[in-house]
Amino acid sequence: MYSYIINGGKRLNGEIDISGSKNASLPILAASILNKGIVKLYNVPEIEDINVTVKILEHLNCKIKRNKNKLVLDSSQMQLKMIPEELMRKLRSSVILVGSLISRFGKASFSYPGGCDIGSRPIDLHLNSFRKMGIRITENEGRIECSTEEIQSVQIHLDFPSVGATENIILASCLTNGKIITIGNAAREPEIVDLCNFLIKMGVSISGAGTSFIKIIGREDLKDISYNIMPDRIEAGTYLVAGCMTRGNVKLNKVNPEHLKPVLYKLEEAGCIVIVDKNSVTLKMTKRPNKLEIKTLPYPGFPTDMQAIFGSLLMIAKGTSTITENIFENRFKYAGELSRLGARFKQEGNLLIIEGRRRLSGTVVKSTDLRGGAALILAGLCAKGQTQVDDAEYVLRGYDKIDQKLRQLGADIQLQKQ
């Protein structure tokens, strides 16, 4: 068990580099087995979700060499095996491997994925889409078996622009040798674009990435490639909010400002000065944040992964703010922990009404999920006294050395084993 120990009251100043994207790395890792050869990946974050995915791939006899942020994968000798339940349950995105396994082997066997408890995240959209592609699916005592002799050309329209379902359909379509699969109401997130750019470099014909209509024409064989993962827009947003909350002056390098627009707009509305360059963003803040109204939506709307981060910010804002969560129904659990620091709020269904306070007071709190844990760390940065954030394992799943980067900006934070 790990905890973050934070002594609050330090203004953040300085600059840091942003790591590669967690939410792009995981589907690209899954896609790396499709060429049946060598893939070199750069800018891969050093996080626990990557470690779990690597363990699953190694279980399937994929050979992986890792040197910090570089991974070299050799999937030439991969074998189809049942994915261990204990690994599947450690992260939600493990289900993305299924599309790649079906594409390469024509079958897959797995249990329901796990991850953070932020609400119901059924994989019905994935399974229904697979059925439309001619994939047989049987369920027995919590295990799911998928098999097909040949994936069919098909037009799929998603009921909701699910990132995971969009990725799984794309991955299952890659080795279909000329078959045409289209996805209507597809997810438009930058991570989808990064996955498609990776697959296009491998040799798959894909058009429409970043729009709501994606067309994939499968190939028989794919090439060995090297690829650089996009920067993590959620990590970048987290450090920008940290700078805002501590009335600091922070510069983030190795970012794509285009991906941050919904976050930057809200930070400017909160009263921050935001300076955007080609590959960097600088934020300056000298006062208490303004109140905000936030509604989470699929990209290009405000990201649900930034909701808890801004929830922490609004706990110290002037006036009463509101957050409407439209993606996951159980993503306000962090607010109860923030109340232990002195935050005031009221929840009405998917609406969180936040009464801003001038000051929070440090105490012992517990991470409820990945982004909720990060929100508690940010609250601790501006709280009076010492804050201890337990169950740090949630944060380690998705943030690459968050304590080291915050110390680089001047924070007093340590990761301790309990």
ZANURO-610617 format. One record per residue (C-alpha): residue in three letters; z, x, y; residue number from 0. Coordinates in steps of 0.05 Angstrom, whole numbers, plus 5000, padded with zeros to 4 digits. Layout:
BEGIN
residuo Z X Y num
ALA Z X Y NUM .
...
//
This chain:
BEGIN
residuo Z X Y num
MET 5000 5000 5000 0 .
TYR 4981 5026 5069 1 .
SER 5002 5006 5140 2 .
TYR 4980 5024 5210 3 .
ILE 5036 5045 5256 4 .
ILE 5018 5035 5329 5 .
ASN 5057 5052 5392 6 .
GLY 5025 5009 5445 7 .
GLY 5013 5017 5519 8 .
LYS 4961 5072 5518 9 .
ARG 4896 5062 5557 10 .
LEU 4836 5081 5516 11 .
ASN 4790 5132 5549 12 .
GLY 4734 5175 5521 13 .
GLU 4675 5168 5475 14 .
ILE 4662 5160 5401 15 .
ASP 4603 5153 5354 16 .
ILE 4593 5088 5317 17 .
SER 4585 5091 5241 18 .
GLY 4530 5061 5198 19 .
SER 4532 4987 5186 20 .
LYS 4575 4960 5129 21 .
ASN 4534 4896 5126 22 .
ALA 4468 4933 5123 23 .
SER 4491 4988 5075 24 .
LEU 4513 4941 5020 25 .
PRO 4447 4904 5009 26 .
ILE 4408 4968 5019 27 .
LEU 4450 5001 4964 28 .
ALA 4432 4942 4920 29 .
ALA 4359 4950 4938 30 .
SER 4361 5025 4921 31 .
ILE 4355 5011 4846 32 .
LEU 4287 4976 4853 33 .
ASN 4244 5039 4855 34 .
LYS 4271 5065 4788 35 .
GLY 4276 5133 4820 36 .
ILE 4308 5171 4878 37 .
VAL 4334 5142 4943 38 .
LYS 4368 5183 4997 39 .
LEU 4411 5144 5046 40 .
TYR 4439 5171 5111 41 .
ASN 4492 5143 5159 42 .
VAL 4528 5106 5103 43 .
PRO 4600 5089 5126 44 .
GLU 4659 5117 5088 45 .
ILE 4693 5051 5072 46 .
GLU 4723 5018 5011 47 .
ASP 4668 4966 5003 48 .
ILE 4618 5023 4994 49 .
ASN 4664 5056 4943 50 .
VAL 4668 4992 4902 51 .
THR 4592 4983 4904 52 .
VAL 4582 5055 4882 53 .
LYS 4629 5043 4823 54 .
ILE 4589 4982 4802 55 .
LEU 4523 5021 4805 56 .
GLU 4553 5079 4766 57 .
HIS 4577 5030 4713 58 .
LEU 4504 5010 4706 59 .
ASN 4486 5084 4695 60 .
CYS 4458 5097 4765 61 .
LYS 4471 5170 4782 62 .
ILE 4501 5178 4852 63 .
LYS 4517 5241 4892 64 .
ARG 4556 5233 4956 65 .
ASN 4569 5280 5013 66 .
LYS 4606 5245 5069 67 .
ASN 4555 5197 5100 68 .
LYS 4497 5216 5055 69 .
LEU 4484 5184 4987 70 .
VAL 4431 5205 4936 71 .
LEU 4418 5153 4883 72 .
ASP 4378 5163 4819 73 .
SER 4368 5097 4783 74 .
SER 4315 5122 4734 75 .
GLN 4363 5116 4674 76 .
MET 4398 5052 4695 77 .
GLN 4418 5004 4640 78 .
LEU 4432 4930 4645 79 .
LYS 4505 4915 4632 80 .
MET 4554 4861 4649 81 .
ILE 4585 4876 4717 82 .
PRO 4661 4883 4708 83 .
GLU 4698 4823 4735 84 .
GLU 4751 4866 4769 85 .
LEU 4697 4900 4811 86 .
MET 4660 4836 4827 87 .
ARG 4723 4804 4853 88 .
LYS 4738 4860 4902 89 .
LEU 4682 4843 4950 90 .
ARG 4638 4784 4967 91 .
SER 4575 4824 4976 92 .
SER 4575 4846 4903 93 .
VAL 4534 4783 4889 94 .
ILE 4475 4816 4926 95 .
LEU 4466 4863 4866 96 .
VAL 4445 4802 4825 97 .
GLY 4378 4795 4861 98 .
SER 4361 4868 4848 99 .
LEU 4381 4865 4775 100 .
ILE 4339 4803 4763 101 .
SER 4280 4835 4798 102 .
ARG 4285 4899 4756 103 .
PHE 4310 4874 4689 104 .
GLY 4294 4800 4689 105 .
LYS 4367 4782 4678 106 .
ALA 4438 4792 4703 107 .
SER 4508 4773 4681 108 .
PHE 4566 4769 4730 109 .
SER 4629 4732 4751 110 .
TYR 4641 4697 4818 111 .
PRO 4649 4748 4874 112 .
GLY 4713 4758 4913 113 .
GLY 4729 4789 4981 114 .
CYS 4768 4765 5040 115 .
ASP 4799 4695 5038 116 .
ILE 4766 4667 5100 117 .
GLY 4745 4600 5070 118 .
SER 4697 4571 5020 119 .
ARG 4637 4615 5010 120 .
PRO 4600 4583 4952 121 .
ILE 4539 4618 4922 122 .
ASP 4503 4552 4910 123 .
LEU 4448 4571 4959 124 .
HIS 4436 4634 4919 125 .
LEU 4434 4599 4852 126 .
ASN 4392 4540 4875 127 .
SER 4342 4588 4905 128 .
PHE 4340 4628 4840 129 .
ARG 4325 4564 4802 130 .
LYS 4266 4549 4847 131 .
MET 4239 4619 4832 132 .
GLY 4239 4603 4757 133 .
ILE 4304 4636 4740 134 .
ARG 4347 4603 4687 135 .
ILE 4421 4599 4702 136 .
THR 4479 4582 4656 137 .
GLU 4553 4582 4674 138 .
ASN 4608 4590 4623 139 .
GLU 4682 4601 4637 140 .
GLY 4672 4633 4705 141 .
ARG 4613 4677 4684 142 .
ILE 4542 4666 4706 143 .
GLU 4481 4686 4666 144 .
CYS 4412 4692 4699 145 .
SER 4347 4705 4662 146 .
THR 4272 4698 4672 147 .
GLU 4208 4722 4640 148 .
GLU 4170 4718 4705 149 .
ILE 4190 4699 4776 150 .
GLN 4143 4647 4806 151 .
SER 4110 4643 4874 152 .
VAL 4150 4591 4912 153 .
GLN 4168 4565 4981 154 .
ILE 4243 4562 4992 155 .
HIS 4277 4527 5050 156 .
LEU 4351 4543 5059 157 .
ASP 4398 4487 5080 158 .
PHE 4436 4538 5121 159 .
PRO 4412 4607 5146 160 .
SER 4457 4645 5097 161 .
VAL 4454 4720 5103 162 .
GLY 4472 4732 5030 163 .
ALA 4424 4680 5003 164 .
THR 4367 4707 5046 165 .
GLU 4382 4778 5020 166 .
ASN 4386 4757 4948 167 .
ILE 4320 4720 4950 168 .
ILE 4286 4780 4983 169 .
LEU 4314 4828 4930 170 .
ALA 4295 4783 4872 171 .
SER 4223 4779 4899 172 .
CYS 4208 4853 4904 173 .
LEU 4181 4871 4835 174 .
THR 4140 4807 4823 175 .
ASN 4071 4841 4823 176 .
GLY 4033 4800 4874 177 .
LYS 4075 4736 4873 178 .
ILE 4087 4706 4942 179 .
ILE 4156 4680 4960 180 .
THR 4171 4650 5028 181 .
ILE 4239 4633 5058 182 .
GLY 4246 4579 5111 183 .
ASN 4308 4576 5155 184 .
ALA 4321 4648 5136 185 .
ALA 4378 4687 5167 186 .
ARG 4356 4728 5227 187 .
GLU 4412 4780 5231 188 .
PRO 4395 4853 5247 189 .
GLU 4421 4872 5178 190 .
ILE 4366 4829 5146 191 .
VAL 4315 4868 5188 192 .
ASP 4345 4934 5165 193 .
LEU 4340 4913 5092 194 .
CYS 4268 4891 5101 195 .
ASN 4250 4956 5137 196 .
PHE 4280 4995 5079 197 .
LEU 4240 4954 5028 198 .
ILE 4175 4959 5069 199 .
LYS 4183 5035 5069 200 .
MET 4191 5030 4993 201 .
GLY 4125 4992 4989 202 .
VAL 4142 4918 4989 203 .
SER 4100 4873 5033 204 .
ILE 4147 4834 5079 205 .
SER 4132 4798 5143 206 .
GLY 4176 4756 5190 207 .
ALA 4241 4795 5185 208 .
GLY 4284 4776 5244 209 .
THR 4253 4707 5247 210 .
SER 4270 4643 5210 211 .
PHE 4209 4649 5165 212 .
ILE 4202 4709 5118 213 .
LYS 4144 4722 5070 214 .
ILE 4150 4771 5012 215 .
ILE 4093 4795 4967 216 .
GLY 4121 4831 4908 217 .
ARG 4096 4898 4879 218 .
GLU 4096 4927 4810 219 .
ASP 4122 4996 4830 220 .
LEU 4160 5022 4890 221 .
LYS 4165 5092 4922 222 .
ASP 4222 5142 4928 223 .
ILE 4245 5144 5000 224 .
SER 4297 5169 5050 225 .
TYR 4328 5120 5099 226 .
ASN 4377 5120 5157 227 .
ILE 4424 5060 5160 228 .
MET 4429 5022 5226 229 .
PRO 4493 5026 5268 230 .
ASP 4550 4977 5256 231 .
ARG 4548 4925 5311 232 .
ILE 4615 4894 5290 233 .
GLU 4650 4962 5292 234 .
ALA 4619 4974 5361 235 .
GLY 4643 4906 5386 236 .
THR 4713 4920 5360 237 .
TYR 4720 4985 5400 238 .
LEU 4691 4952 5462 239 .
VAL 4744 4897 5458 240 .
ALA 4798 4951 5447 241 .
GLY 4775 4983 5512 242 .
CYS 4779 4916 5547 243 .
MET 4848 4899 5521 244 .
THR 4878 4966 5541 245 .
ARG 4843 4967 5609 246 .
GLY 4807 5030 5588 247 .
ASN 4741 5066 5598 248 .
VAL 4704 5077 5533 249 .
LYS 4634 5100 5515 250 .
LEU 4603 5085 5448 251 .
ASN 4546 5129 5423 252 .
LYS 4495 5116 5367 253 .
VAL 4492 5041 5379 254 .
ASN 4436 4991 5387 255 .
PRO 4454 4950 5450 256 .
GLU 4403 4897 5432 257 .
HIS 4446 4878 5372 258 .
LEU 4508 4871 5417 259 .
LYS 4481 4822 5468 260 .
PRO 4525 4762 5450 261 .
VAL 4587 4806 5452 262 .
LEU 4568 4842 5516 263 .
TYR 4556 4776 5552 264 .
LYS 4626 4752 5534 265 .
LEU 4658 4818 5554 266 .
GLU 4624 4814 5622 267 .
GLU 4648 4742 5628 268 .
ALA 4718 4767 5613 269 .
GLY 4713 4814 5673 270 .
CYS 4690 4879 5642 271 .
ILE 4640 4927 5673 272 .
VAL 4588 4941 5619 273 .
ILE 4536 4997 5627 274 .
VAL 4480 4997 5575 275 .
ASP 4435 5057 5560 276 .
LYS 4384 5066 5505 277 .
ASN 4432 5086 5450 278 .
SER 4500 5078 5483 279 .
VAL 4546 5027 5516 280 .
THR 4602 5042 5566 281 .
LEU 4657 4992 5582 282 .
LYS 4706 4996 5640 283 .
MET 4764 4947 5651 284 .
THR 4818 4949 5704 285 .
LYS 4850 4880 5701 286 .
ARG 4874 4824 5656 287 .
PRO 4816 4790 5620 288 .
ASN 4789 4722 5643 289 .
LYS 4794 4662 5597 290 .
LEU 4733 4648 5553 291 .
GLU 4702 4593 5511 292 .
ILE 4672 4620 5446 293 .
LYS 4632 4585 5392 294 .
THR 4610 4623 5330 295 .
LEU 4538 4613 5307 296 .
PRO 4487 4648 5263 297 .
TYR 4450 4705 5297 298 .
PRO 4430 4709 5353 299 .
GLY 4492 4668 5369 300 .
PHE 4562 4696 5375 301 .
PRO 4580 4730 5308 302 .
THR 4635 4701 5265 303 .
ASP 4656 4772 5247 304 .
MET 4676 4782 5320 305 .
GLN 4715 4717 5325 306 .
ALA 4784 4746 5306 307 .
ILE 4772 4807 5349 308 .
PHE 4761 4763 5410 309 .
GLY 4819 4719 5388 310 .
SER 4864 4779 5398 311 .
LEU 4834 4792 5466 312 .
LEU 4844 4720 5489 313 .
MET 4918 4722 5470 314 .
ILE 4928 4765 5533 315 .
ALA 4875 4732 5577 316 .
LYS 4888 4692 5641 317 .
GLY 4892 4617 5627 318 .
THR 4874 4576 5566 319 .
SER 4815 4596 5522 320 .
THR 4782 4562 5463 321 .
ILE 4747 4588 5400 322 .
THR 4705 4542 5357 323 .
GLU 4692 4571 5287 324 .
ASN 4627 4540 5259 325 .
ILE 4616 4587 5199 326 .
PHE 4680 4594 5158 327 .
GLU 4735 4542 5157 328 .
ASN 4793 4589 5143 329 .
ARG 4783 4644 5193 330 .
PHE 4843 4630 5238 331 .
LYS 4896 4658 5191 332 .
TYR 4904 4720 5235 333 .
ALA 4930 4676 5293 334 .
GLY 4994 4661 5256 335 .
GLU 5008 4736 5251 336 .
LEU 4991 4746 5325 337 .
SER 5044 4694 5341 338 .
ARG 5095 4743 5314 339 .
LEU 5075 4789 5371 340 .
GLY 5086 4732 5421 341 .
ALA 5017 4700 5423 342 .
ARG 5013 4625 5436 343 .
PHE 4960 4580 5406 344 .
LYS 4946 4513 5375 345 .
GLN 4896 4498 5320 346 .
GLU 4858 4433 5314 347 .
GLY 4811 4437 5255 348 .
ASN 4758 4489 5271 349 .
LEU 4783 4495 5343 350 .
LEU 4834 4547 5365 351 .
ILE 4866 4535 5433 352 .
ILE 4896 4598 5461 353 .
GLU 4946 4603 5518 354 .
GLY 4941 4673 5545 355 .
ARG 5003 4715 5558 356 .
ARG 5014 4775 5602 357 .
ARG 5048 4816 5548 358 .
LEU 5056 4820 5472 359 .
SER 5115 4853 5438 360 .
GLY 5108 4899 5377 361 .
THR 5134 4878 5309 362 .
VAL 5115 4879 5235 363 .
VAL 5053 4838 5218 364 .
LYS 5007 4832 5158 365 .
SER 4931 4835 5153 366 .
THR 4902 4770 5127 367 .
ASP 4830 4795 5119 368 .
LEU 4784 4850 5144 369 .
ARG 4770 4826 5215 370 .
GLY 4839 4794 5222 371 .
GLY 4870 4862 5206 372 .
ALA 4828 4895 5260 373 .
ALA 4850 4841 5309 374 .
LEU 4923 4857 5295 375 .
ILE 4910 4931 5307 376 .
LEU 4880 4915 5375 377 .
ALA 4939 4871 5393 378 .
GLY 4985 4929 5374 379 .
LEU 4947 4975 5421 380 .
CYS 4968 4934 5482 381 .
ALA 5035 4907 5457 382 .
LYS 5101 4935 5483 383 .
GLY 5136 4979 5433 384 .
GLN 5116 4993 5361 385 .
THR 5072 4949 5317 386 .
GLN 5066 4957 5241 387 .
VAL 5004 4926 5210 388 .
ASP 5015 4920 5134 389 .
ASP 4962 4909 5081 390 .
ALA 4917 4958 5115 391 .
GLU 4872 4958 5053 392 .
TYR 4834 4899 5084 393 .
VAL 4816 4942 5144 394 .
LEU 4797 5002 5101 395 .
ARG 4745 4957 5067 396 .
GLY 4702 4955 5129 397 .
TYR 4722 5005 5184 398 .
ASP 4705 5079 5177 399 .
LYS 4766 5119 5200 400 .
ILE 4788 5068 5252 401 .
ASP 4854 5104 5263 402 .
GLN 4819 5171 5276 403 .
LYS 4769 5141 5324 404 .
LEU 4823 5105 5363 405 .
ARG 4864 5169 5367 406 .
GLN 4801 5203 5394 407 .
LEU 4803 5151 5450 408 .
GLY 4877 5165 5464 409 .
ALA 4912 5112 5421 410 .
ASP 4978 5127 5386 411 .
ILE 4963 5102 5315 412 .
GLN 4975 5129 5246 413 .
LEU 4956 5106 5176 414 .
GLN 5016 5112 5131 415 .
LYS 5027 5101 5057 416 .
GLN 5085 5054 5044 417 .
//
